[in-house]
Structures are given as C-alpha cells and as structure tokens.
Amino acid sequence: MNRIDRLTSIITYIQGRRYTSANAIAERYGMSVRTVYRDLRALDESGVPIGFEPSKGYFITEGYFLPPVMFTEEEALAMISVGKMLGSSQEASLQKEFNSALEKVKSVLPSTAREKISVLEDRIKTIDPIKSNEHPNHFLITTEKAIVHSRYLKLGYKSLNQAYSERLVGPLGIYYQFECWYLLAYCTLRKAIRNFRLDRVVSMKESEQSFTPPAGFSLPDYLNKHMEDYPRTLVEVAMSEADFSCISGMKYLNGYIQAIEKDDTLLVSFLVTHPEQFCKWLLFYCDSARIISPETMLDLQDKLIEKINKKYSSVLT
C-alpha cells in the first residue's frame, strides 16, 4: 500500500470508531507508532480535523467527509465471497441486509469491475447442508439493534429439552461459537446473566424499556473468565493419521490442542468441556482411535460402548 492510499485508509479507519489509539493504528497497518504519528501530523497539516482526548484517543471531528470511497477490485471480490458464505447461513436477517449493502457497493463500481464481479458470482457456490426450518434465524439484526438502542428484548424461547418460556432480557452482547450465534443477556426471570442460542428463539421483539449494562462490563473479559472457570479435562487420544486428516475442522470444536507422532500413530491432545459429548463424537472413529488418558474418560467411553451393545444385542441375536 502506498502512502497516499494508507493516509486515506487511516482517515476511514478513524472515522469508523469513536476513538482510537496510535498503537491500534500501528497494529492495523503493520507499521511503527512513530510512523503513525508522522502520518497523523501529515493529515492534520493537510486540513483533516483530527482531534485527541487523553485516555481516549484520536478522533475526526463530526461532519468531515471524504469524497465517495472507491472500493478496490480485491475488496469487492472479498465481499462477494462473504455474501456467498452468508447464503449458506440460517441467519436470514443478516443475509438480507448484507445483500442490500452489496448492491450499493456494486452501484459505485466502474463497469469493468462490475463485469468481473458478475463472472465471479456465477462461479462461487456453497453447498448447503440440510437444515431445519422450524425456527429459522431471523433475529440477529433485531438483537444488534437492541444492543445499540440499549433496550430490553422480549423473547419466546425453547430450551434444549423443548420447554417453552417467555423472557425479558437485557442484551449484553452476542458471540459465535460451535456454529451457533449466542445472546449473552441479563434475564429478569432468573435474575442472572444467561446464554440464549438464537436458533432456539421462537419470537423476539425489542422492548421500549431501556436497559443499562453493568458499569465496566466487557464481553471479551466475561467470556474469557467464564471459559477459565468452566471445568475442562485434558484428554489424550491415539489415532491413525488417516482418521486425523478426516476430522479437519471438527477437531477444533472438540478442544484440539496438538498432535504428536509416536511410533506408527498420532498422540492427539484435547481440552474437553463436555466429556460425554466428546466420547460420543470419538465413537465415529472407534475402529482406529482410542482414549489413552485419563481413566475417567476411559470409563465413560466403556459405559457408552456397553449401552450400545445392550441396545443392539437383541437385534443382532
């Protein structure tokens, strides 16, 4: 990136935030803080109204606008790819809004760039898995609006055991984990912070009632502390190289840490939060994968195998 492009990009970066630090800019553009100060001084001298507040950071005075931003070909193609990936998502509200934004992006591109994008759109395809449409995800945008507006949400919610309840919750944040969107919120019914899977939400409406998050609340800090407090078990599994190559992305969903070659097999380490679910998953590869340690996991796997034997023994005989 040449300096003119970088200076223009820095303006856009600062305008996209209330405040930002020199360190954040340096990390974003892969340069030294000293170079950041030099760039900020150059922007200030050219008439860009950059301000600074101690303990907060740099900002650009409201009302300042750049000429219309031109997207590069690479940026536009990247957005096409993201749009295709959203097409395989059940989050219908997000897909709709993204497609609307993408059409606006296309409208400001030169005709040659639009032609290239048209070619790419016809040559990218996501193969959708079979999904349940009983409760399709239409609630991510509504959740985001409630967070921005500082309002409570009224939920119709089904738990894992299909028990239906209505909740009034104060949204604290959303996060994506294990291929699901989760809403972290203060539940007025339980009078505590709870997680809600958005694909189990049956209905959602933004309330007129204002909600104020706890002072100093940070979603990343809360999630990190929650993960630290959650009991986890270090599990070692002996597995063939062939099966290890098959588990690909699934290994990360099950707490994968590392794999070490030992003799003719691999010794694979996992940090497990749900032991029984882990054992059930590992049974897919039971002909060539076995738990080495700890004993508690070996016992749990033996019990699962015993249940399977009892269930099918009458059928086999």
VEXFI-970578 format. One record per residue (C-alpha): x, y, z; residue in three letters. Coordinates in steps of 0.1 Angstrom, whole numbers, plus 5000, padded with zeros to 4 digits. Layout:
XYZala/...
END
This chain:
500050005000met/501550344990asn/501450635014arg/498550814998ile/496350504999asp/497450455035arg/496650805046leu/493150785030thr/492650445047ser/493750585081ile/491050855078ile/488450595071thr/489750375100tyr/489550665125ile/486050775113gln/484750425119gly/485450455156arg/484650705184arg/488250705195tyr/491350505185thr/494950495197ser/498250525178ala/499050165189asn/495850045173ala/496550225140ile/500150085140ala/498849725145glu/496149765118arg/498649885092tyr/501749695103gly/503949995110met/505650165139ser/503950405162val/506550665151arg/505250635115thr/501650675128val/502551005144tyr/504151125112arg/501051025092asp/498651185116leu/500751505115arg/500651505077ala/496851465077leu/496451745102asp/498651975081glu/496551895050ser/493352015068gly/491851695081val/490351795115pro/492051525137ile/491551575175gly/492851395205phe/491451335240glu/493751205268pro/492850845280ser/490550805249lys/492550865217gly/492251025183tyr/489051115165phe/487951315135ile/485551595140thr/482051505132glu/480851645099gly/484051585080tyr/483651365049phe/486051225023leu/484951214987pro/483050894978pro/485150594988val/486150374958met/486450004965phe/489349814951thr/488749514929glu/490049294957glu/487749444983glu/484749404961ala/485649034953leu/486148964990ala/482649094997met/481148864970ile/482848574988ser/481448675022val/477948715006gly/478148364992lys/479148225027met/476148405043leu/473948245017gly/474547905034ser/473748055068ser/470348035086gln/470748395097glu/468248535072ala/468148895086ser/471948925082leu/471948785047gln/469249025036lys/470949335050glu/474349235036phe/472949175001asn/471349515002ser/474749675012ala/476449474985leu/474149614958glu/475149964969lys/478749874966val/478249734931lys/476450054921ser/479550274927val/482050044909leu/483350104874pro/481649894847ser/484749684842thr/484849594878ala/481049514878arg/481649274849glu/484449094867lys/482249054898ile/479448914877ser/481848644864val/482848554899leu/479248544913glu/478448274887asp/481548074897arg/481248054935ile/478847814951lys/478347704987thr/476747354991ile/474147405018asp/473747135045pro/470147015052ile/468747255078lys/465647265099ser/463347555091asn/461247515122glu/462847825138his/465047995112pro/467348255125asn/465848595118his/466948765150phe/470548875147leu/469749225134ile/467049275159thr/469449175187thr/472149415174glu/469649705172lys/468549635208ala/472249645219ile/472849975201val/469550125214his/470150005250ser/466749835251arg/465349515266tyr/464349225244leu/461149015247lys/461948655238leu/459848345232gly/462448075238tyr/462747695236lys/465347525258ser/467347215249leu/464546995262asn/461947195242gln/460547375272ala/458947705261tyr/459248015282ser/458948395277glu/461748615289arg/462548975292leu/466349015288val/468849295287gly/471349225259pro/475049245269leu/476549105237gly/476448835210ile/479148585200tyr/479548295176tyr/480747955188gln/480247595177phe/478447705146glu/475747895165cys/475048255175trp/474648315212tyr/473048605230leu/474548695264leu/471948885284ala/470648965319tyr/467548755324cys/464948925346thr/463248585353leu/466448425366arg/467848755379lys/471248655365ala/473348665333ile/472348375309arg/473248255274asn/470548215248phe/471048035215arg/469548245187leu/468447935168asp/466247845197arg/464448175198val/460848145185val/459948515187ser/461748835195met/460749195199lys/462649505210glu/461049655241ser/460550025248glu/462149965282gln/465750095285ser/468549865297phe/471849975311thr/474649715312pro/476649685344pro/479349955347ala/482649845331gly/481149535315phe/483349385288ser/482049095266leu/485648955259pro/486648975296asp/483448805307tyr/483748525281leu/487448465290asn/486748445327lys/483748215320his/485947985300met/488647985327glu/486047895354asp/484447615333tyr/485847275342pro/487947125314arg/489646785311thr/492846715293leu/492346405271val/494946215251glu/493846005222val/495845765200ala/494645805164met/495645695129ser/496945965105glu/494145875081ala/491445945107asp/493246255120phe/493146405085ser/489346335083cys/488446525115ile/489746855100ser/487747145114gly/485746925138met/488846875160lys/488747245169tyr/485147225180leu/486146945204asn/489047125220gly/492047025199tyr/495447135212ile/498146935194gln/499146615177ala/502546445182ile/503846155162glu/504645845182lys/505645515166asp/503145445138asp/500345655153thr/499446015164leu/499046115201leu/496346385199val/495646615229ser/492246775235phe/490947015262leu/487446895267val/484547085283thr/481746825276his/483246475283pro/480246275273glu/479746465240gln/483446415233phe/483246045238cys/480146015215lys/481946205188trp/485045985191leu/482945675186leu/482845765149phe/486445665148tyr/486445385173cys/488045135150asp/491345325149ser/491045585177ala/491245515214arg/491445725246ile/494745685264ile/494045915294ser/492646005318pro/490945695334glu/487745885340thr/487345935302met/488245565295leu/485445465320asp/482945695303leu/483745565269gln/483445205281asp/480045285296lys/478845435263leu/480045125243ile/478244905269glu/475045095263lys/475345045226ile/476044675230asn/472944635251lys/470744835228lys/471644635197tyr/472444285212ser/468844175209ser/468644285173val/471844105164leu/470743785180thr/
END
